[in-house]
């Protein structure tokens, strides 16, 4: 909606300039100059009103009446990398709710002043609530309290020198977890508390009784923050369809490598976020890995061909085929090579649990043939709504018939989960400069309450708006501006 006040102000400026030229004695001779000046001034005012000179800070004290802005953040000394993370978290509703829940839950379980037990949680929650408040006037918040609280946990991470924004996010999340774990850790030894000090997932059973079950649920809620997902790594032999290895571990961000051109120095044209995800989760063949079961099967055929004694064949057949057996040292199998050529080993990463908030890190740092680091440039197309149902866990190492049979079993279960795999873009972090130096800015979305004046009855509704933030500088941008960014970090929230 165009501001009427802005239009009247423009007309007033044009009238003032016209009156000044009218009082001139040589009004006729300067008519063309006056006309040019008036039109130029009017065009300049219209351009300012439309926001085409966002970086030109003229008339910054006067904002449009229909403008809503979010607070900026002070730069206390090369901490733009932390400012963009704080602004990004402010747009993550689930993260703000998680901090509020921790504080509220602690009131009944922790004695003493909560801000002393949870200094980082309190400081961060207060700042994020402040940054999520929209207003019609420009404001700048101070991240000092968060930085002081974070320094107590991340002592080796200098917050006043140039750092990586993704690393700052990991330090912040781990510091929060450390603070929450310390205050909630049971006095007695508990397997549930020990799980938090290991990065690998362990399947635990609760202790007997209602108390043990409630403790497990409570720890489960604190353990799984909104950014916590579970990544699985699988090794499978396609020849014998045996699963060799399966490991799970938590992740806070997904590090994706972009698709590069033939020279490997730039991102290929047309690279998309979905193609990077596919590359990250695709199966790959593993060389120089021995499948003991396949070797035992080949050894049985070998003994049958050479006419070995039945006792030797039966001994080999009764072996479990694990990596602890000594069959390969048998004299009768000395001539058979201990090789991996009998099997086809595949490795695959799977996202076993999708988090509420998905943070994707685009790895733009690379190295040339001389070991020198450089930044990968180029645009990676990313959607406003990301569908991760195509990247849900699927069986590998199966033949076509087995794959069809297995996929039919997953179809019904996956159909109900598809709605949980849709994510909406909330924040984009962009880096300008070279590797290890430069400046971070952020695009963040905010839902602003608006009113429809055309309706007889005023009804409030929410409108999604995007803002570009560079420390204390905040300006309104369009979706096309956001989608054109060379993203370093992408924040998605589950729809």
TITOR-446750 format. One record per residue (C-alpha): x, y, z; residue in three letters. Coordinates in steps of 0.001 Angstrom, whole numbers, padded with zeros to 6 digits, always signed. Layout:
BEGIN
XYZAla;...
END
This chain:
BEGIN
+000000+000000+000000Unk;+001442+003374-001018Unk;+001706+005913+001760Unk;-000419+009005+001176Unk;+001799+011010+003433Unk;+004790+010168+001251Unk;+002993+011435-001863Unk;+001941+014694-000218Unk;+005486+015220+001048Unk;+006801+014810-002491Unk;+004332+017345-003834Unk;+005306+019761-001064Unk;+008987+019583-002020Unk;+008124+020214-005674Unk;+005950+023223-004746Unk;+008672+024746-002553Unk;+011251+024449-005321Unk;+008787+025960-007821Unk;+007984+028943-005578Unk;+011670+029700-005084Unk;+012245+029835-008804Unk;+009160+032027-009316Unk;+010553+034846-007143Unk;+013619+035004-009341Unk;+013762+038002-011718Unk;+014990+035814-014538Unk;+012277+033214-014154Unk;+011649+032870-017877Unk;+015313+032496-018786Unk;+015821+029830-016147Unk;+012628+027948-016938Unk;+014368+024942-018480Unk;+016865+024734-015611Unk;+014080+024972-013074Unk;+012061+022274-014796Unk;+015068+019950-014897Unk;+015862+020577-011240Unk;+012270+020018-010130Unk;+011934+016759-012062Unk;+015291+015556-010767Unk;+014367+016334-007166Unk;+011003+014645-007552Unk;+012597+011555-009064Unk;+015173+011422-006277Unk;+012471+011608-003607Unk;+010444+008887-005329Unk;+013554+006679-005504Unk;+014193+007211-001804Unk;+010587+006362-001054Unk;+010811+003142-003071Unk;+013993+002133-001236Unk;+016302+002121-004252Unk;+019057+003886-002303Unk;+019128+001616+000745Unk;+022831+002101+001298Unk;+022555+005907+001037Unk;+021740+007032+004546Unk;+020082+010353+003612Unk;+016811+011158+005388Unk;+017298+007985+007466Unk;+015609+009572+010469Unk;+012298+009720+008603Unk;+010820+006306+007930Unk;+007700+005529+005986Unk;+004597+005212+008106Unk;+003925+001693+006797Unk;+007506+000457+007336Unk;+008247-002214+009931Unk;+011849-002881+010901Unk;+013650-005342+013138Unk;+016493-004221+015412Unk;+020069-004300+014185Unk;+023066-005413+016247Unk;+026093-003420+017299Unk;+029460-004542+016006Unk;+031693-004599+019072Unk;+034797-005428+017073Unk;+034836-007856+014129Unk;+031911-009851+015504Unk;+029725-009714+012389Unk;+030050-013534+012208Unk;+028199-013803+015553Unk;+025691-011053+014752Unk;+024376-012915+011706Unk;+023940-016089+013776Unk;+022005-014205+016446Unk;+019782-012597+013824Unk;+019247-015995+012202Unk;+018238-017608+015495Unk;+015825-014751+016164Unk;+013828-015823+013105Unk;+013740-019465+014290Unk;+010551-019677+016323Unk;+011225-023223+017516Unk;+014615-022219+018895Unk;+013159-019305+020854Unk;+010448-021606+022199Unk;+013075-024149+023227Unk;+014972-021567+025302Unk;+011755-020402+026944Unk;+010823-023983+027768Unk;+014220-024654+029362Unk;+013909-021561+031553Unk;+010334-022345+032544Unk;+011107-025998+033302Unk;+014110-024989+035413Unk;+011981-022946+037798Unk;+010621-026121+039385Unk;+013852-028099+039451Unk;+016751-025695+040069Unk;+017175-023753+043291Unk;+018542-020221+043416Unk;+018598-017445+040855Unk;+018082-018897+037393Unk;+020151-016252+035618Unk;+023152-017376+037662Unk;+022664-021030+036725Unk;+021753-020291+033099Unk;+023619-017080+032162Unk;+023951-017913+028474Unk;+020404-019263+028145Unk;+018934-016189+029842Unk;+021047-013683+027906Unk;+020368-015379+024573Unk;+016629-015760+025175Unk;+016299-012091+026154Unk;+018250-010883+023122Unk;+016365-013085+020654Unk;+013026-011862+021976Unk;+014250-008313+021491Unk;+015445-009023+017953Unk;+012136-010652+017027Unk;+010189-007497+017935Unk;+009256-005340+014947Unk;+008702-001602+015160Unk;+008339+001508+013058Unk;+011562+003090+014298Unk;+015129+002013+013796Unk;+016746+000409+016821Unk;+020039-001280+017562Unk;+020529-004010+020174Unk;+023708-004897+022004Unk;+025065-008488+021958Unk;+027485-007828+024819Unk;+025701-009968+027459Unk;+025552-012973+025132Unk;+029210-012574+024195Unk;+030285-012385+027852Unk;+028285-015509+028752Unk;+029546-017396+025699Unk;+033167-016536+026533Unk;+032923-018585+029756Unk;+032262-021740+027730Unk;+034154-021153+024464Unk;+037368-019807+025947Unk;+039512-020668+022926Unk;+037110-019027+020476Unk;+037882-015308+020133Unk;+034626-013401+019669Unk;+036303-010123+018728Unk;+038356-011389+015791Unk;+037272-012626+012392Unk;+035796-016109+012692Unk;+033617-018493+010709Unk;+029857-018055+011221Unk;+029141-021818+011032Unk;+031764-022461+013707Unk;+030218-019759+015877Unk;+026836-021507+015624Unk;+028327-024840+016709Unk;+030100-023188+019649Unk;+026860-021515+020702Unk;+024786-024714+020525Unk;+027406-026824+022329Unk;+027807-024152+025020Unk;+024049-024091+025585Unk;+023994-027869+025833Unk;+026880-027815+028275Unk;+025095-025268+030452Unk;+021809-027175+030445Unk;+023460-030550+031061Unk;+025470-029258+034020Unk;+022381-027894+035773Unk;+020191-030907+035043Unk;+022701-033678+035621Unk;+021436-036096+038303Unk;+023386-036412+041535Unk;+023639-040170+041128Unk;+025338-041898+038213Unk;+022946-042323+035326Unk;+023314-043737+031841Unk;+020900-041070+030654Unk;+023266-038310+031738Unk;+026300-040064+030311Unk;+024745-040112+026865Unk;+025128-036335+026588Unk;+028894-036574+026796Unk;+029133-038877+023787Unk;+028550-037774+020212Unk;+027389-041246+019173Unk;+023824-042358+019697Unk;+023297-045174+022174Unk;+020038-047047+022604Unk;+019154-046981+026306Unk;+016341-048521+028297Unk;+014852-046512+031177Unk;+015294-047656+034735Unk;+012404-049502+036336Unk;+009484-047542+037646Unk;+007686-044341+036745Unk;+010569-042157+037929Unk;+012967-043718+035449Unk;+010526-043245+032590Unk;+009915-039589+033489Unk;+013659-039011+033756Unk;+014187-040488+030298Unk;+011469-038271+028781Unk;+012903-035174+030444Unk;+016454-035882+029326Unk;+015177-036815+025883Unk;+013588-033382+025554Unk;+016759-031571+026605Unk;+018985-033849+024573Unk;+017154-033260+021324Unk;+017255-029556+020714Unk;+015576-028063+017630Unk;+018827-028271+015622Unk;+019636-031860+016639Unk;+019277-034398+013865Unk;+020671-037910+013574Unk;+022938-038920+010711Unk;+023543-042578+009969Unk;+026511-044104+008180Unk;+026036-047528+006593Unk;+028403-050047+005016Unk;+026731-052825+003060Unk;+027949-055559+000759Unk;+025813-055704-002335Unk;+027153-059146-003287Unk;+025901-060985-000203Unk;+023403-058294+000997Unk;+024980-058201+004446Unk;+025156-055076+006556Unk;+028740-054688+007670Unk;+028571-051543+009744Unk;+025940-049092+010995Unk;+026701-046014+013113Unk;+024612-043059+014224Unk;+025718-039639+015387Unk;+024113-036293+016063Unk;+024488-033328+013761Unk;+023622-029646+014139Unk;+024447-028570+010592Unk;+024645-030415+007285Unk;+027914-029561+005476Unk;+027237-029730+001745Unk;+029879-029458-000961Unk;+028740-027660-004133Unk;+029073-029156-007584Unk;+032203-027752-009258Unk;+033175-027163-012872Unk;+035816-029163-014677Unk;+038589-026990-013255Unk;+037298-027358-009712Unk;+037664-023650-008959Unk;+034083-022430-009386Unk;+030581-023686-008741Unk;+028935-024968-011907Unk;+026138-022965-013468Unk;+022724-024307-012497Unk;+023876-025921-009252Unk;+020951-026428-006856Unk;+020633-027222-003187Unk;+018821-030452-004033Unk;+021721-031616-006231Unk;+024164-030907-003375Unk;+021990-032940-001000Unk;+021848-035795-003490Unk;+025635-035759-003802Unk;+025993-035775-000009Unk;+023663-038761+000465Unk;+024524-040791-002639Unk;+026043-044237-002287Unk;+029708-044668-003129Unk;+031859-047692-003689Unk;+034462-048457-001052Unk;+037780-049815-002244Unk;+040188-052053-000305Unk;+037566-053275+002135Unk;+037232-056991+002826Unk;+033829-058631+003193Unk;+034576-061741+005236Unk;+031276-063416+004374Unk;+031916-063082+000638Unk;+035451-064423+001055Unk;+034158-067445+002982Unk;+031655-068151+000212Unk;+034411-067981-002404Unk;+036627-070163-000209Unk;+033963-072881-000051Unk;+033757-072945-003851Unk;+037549-073060-004042Unk;+037793-076067-001706Unk;+035102-077900-003657Unk;+036945-077318-006950Unk;+040318-078542-005680Unk;+038703-081570-003985Unk;+039675-080698-000416Unk;+038909-082966+002515Unk;+035346-082942+003784Unk;+036538-082025+007273Unk;+038166-078843+005951Unk;+035040-077917+003997Unk;+032784-078544+007016Unk;+035049-076510+009273Unk;+034893-073571+006879Unk;+031121-073942+006467Unk;+030546-073868+010232Unk;+032575-070673+010635Unk;+030547-067562+011263Unk;+032515-065619+008704Unk;+033353-062690+010939Unk;+036591-060718+010952Unk;+037865-062526+014051Unk;+038190-065989+012503Unk;+041479-067593+011435Unk;+040278-069352+008301Unk;+042602-067386+006056Unk;+045599-068858+007895Unk;+044559-072407+007069Unk;+047170-074353+005089Unk;+044613-075602+002583Unk;+043598-072015+001784Unk;+047122-070668+001460Unk;+046951-070419-002299Unk;+043625-068583-002290Unk;+044220-064810-002371Unk;+042898-062710+000514Unk;+041292-060094-001701Unk;+038316-057757-001799Unk;+037557-058643-005401Unk;+034838-061076-004243Unk;+032528-058333-002974Unk;+031014-054969-003873Unk;+030994-052677-000826Unk;+028774-049580-000734Unk;+028798-046737+001742Unk;+025918-044341+002271Unk;+024926-041541+004615Unk;+021290-041347+005662Unk;+019375-038725+007608Unk;+017787-040985+010210Unk;+016063-038155+012051Unk;+015195-034779+010551Unk;+015524-031877+013002Unk;+012900-029214+013588Unk;+015376-026594+012397Unk;+017629-027583+009519Unk;+020847-025606+009099Unk;+022721-026246+005857Unk;+026337-025112+005517Unk;+027569-024556+001976Unk;+031286-025365+002056Unk;+032837-022633-000044Unk;+036388-022983+001294Unk;+038678-025066-000918Unk;+042379-025609-001634Unk;+044370-025407-004836Unk;+047178-027709-005945Unk;+049679-025706-003876Unk;+047709-026114-000654Unk;+046517-022506-000654Unk;+042951-021842+000459Unk;+040503-019961-001719Unk;+036779-019275-001767Unk;+034441-020999-004198Unk;+032264-018436-005935Unk;+029008-018970-007740Unk;+025311-019127-007042Unk;+023555-022184-005637Unk;+019810-022083-006248Unk;+017826-022805-003079Unk;+014037-022996-002713Unk;+011730-021156-000343Unk;+010154-024532+000518Unk;+012448-027575+000692Unk;+010970-031050+000348Unk;+013177-033622+002078Unk;+010877-036590+001484Unk;+013062-037505-001507Unk;+016043-037821+000832Unk;+014367-040030+003428Unk;+016218-043233+004438Unk;+016045-046001+001843Unk;+017563-049495+001685Unk;+020805-049916-000249Unk;+022631-052919-001570Unk;+019431-054659-002724Unk;+018665-056026-006126Unk;+015811-054617-008171Unk;+013175-057127-006988Unk;+014172-056800-003342Unk;+014209-053030-003666Unk;+010652-053000-005026Unk;+009423-055296-002258Unk;+011129-053230+000407Unk;+009954-049912-001004Unk;+006315-051070-000946Unk;+006621-051620+002798Unk;+007917-048099+003265Unk;+005301-046367+001115Unk;+002515-046320+003703Unk;+004812-045228+006513Unk;+006476-042575+004394Unk;+003171-041166+003177Unk;+002297-040114+006710Unk;+005754-038617+007218Unk;+005885-036555+004025Unk;+004207-033618+005725Unk;+006999-033623+008333Unk;+009657-033350+005637Unk;+008629-029930+004302Unk;+010819-027033+005409Unk;+010379-023287+004915Unk;+013324-020938+004436Unk;+013688-018448+007295Unk;+017267-017115+007084Unk;+020135-016832+004604Unk;+023676-015894+005655Unk;+025964-014441+002987Unk;+029706-013807+003130Unk;+031586-011158+001193Unk;+035353-011304+000771Unk;+037953-014050+000732Unk;+038469-017104+002889Unk;+039340-016089+006441Unk;+038479-012440+005874Unk;+035560-010307+004797Unk;+032113-009444+006108Unk;+028907-011352+006910Unk;+025368-010165+006229Unk;+022064-011916+006771Unk;+018626-012063+005202Unk;+015928-012957+007699Unk;+012170-013362+007428Unk;+009728-011904+009917Unk;+005978-012268+010113Unk;+004433-008819+010575Unk;+000832-008158+011556Unk;-000940-006039+008944Unk;-004456-004651+008560Unk;-006638-004545+005471Unk;-008171-001069+005339Unk;-010501-001975+002495Unk;-012502-004313+004709Unk;-015387-002826+006650Unk;-014322-004798+009682Unk;-010606-004545+010380Unk;-009016-007986+010524Unk;-005438-008587+011503Unk;-003355-010934+009375Unk;+000313-011842+009126Unk;+002540-010855+006236Unk;+005941-012424+005623Unk;+008622-009787+005078Unk;+012321-010097+004373Unk;+015062-007851+005751Unk;+018713-007462+004855Unk;+020854-006854+007935Unk;+024493-005813+008099Unk;+025235-005360+011805Unk;+023256-002210+012735Unk;+022020-001482+009184Unk;+018558-002891+008406Unk;+016621-002530+005152Unk;+013594-004136+003526Unk;+014255-006478+000573Unk;+012209-008684-001743Unk;+012153-012468-002077Unk;+014045-012210-005365Unk;+016872-010397-003548Unk;+017045-013234-001020Unk;+016977-016015-003606Unk;+019796-014315-005525Unk;+022225-014430-002596Unk;+025406-016544-002657Unk;+024473-018362+000513Unk;+026965-019656+003055Unk;+024372-020798+005619Unk;+020704-021634+005093Unk;+018212-021975+007924Unk;+014986-023930+007304Unk;+012195-024613+009776Unk;+009710-027463+009545Unk;+006368-026372+008154Unk;
END
